[in-house]
């Protein structure tokens, strides 16, 4: 089992018994979507066409797809349409990804439009869980979308450096290495 599968399986413990979750676009969040329990009635909000397609036949879920301009590199909806909906959205847990996670620069991605949507996702969630493999830790990309203190939990893999994990935890979120 690869690291993203282990991270997704560990994230299952954060899925509420009922309520609403938000799944951000990304490979690890897509793996989490594929593992969502079939015995729970959940509302799933996503900006990912890939995740929406994966969950479209699940009868136990109410699926809400955010609109907006579609980014071809990850099939994520971004820009004003997404932001309008997210302003009026509240979820119990948001599961997000990042291109970079560092103590010095926080949470980063390449594209500004994606960063804007991720900020709105964090604001719409009671709890935010970041799913990021060890290759993202210590990396800084082009646009910051949040501080480490903005997330409640980082789930990563065992390849993460122990000192880096301690520094991240000291900056705010609980860190789980799986």
Buried (B, 14 or more C-beta within 10 A) or exposed (E): EEBBBBBBBBBEEBBBEEBBBBBBBBEBBBBBBEEBEEEEEBBBBBBBBBBBEBBEEBEEBEBBBBBBEEBEEBBBBBBEBBBBBBEEBEBBBBBBBBBBBBBEBBBBBEBEBBBBBBBBBBBBBEBBBBBBBBBBBBBBBEBBBBBBEBBBBBBBBEEBEEEBBEBBBEBBBEBBBB
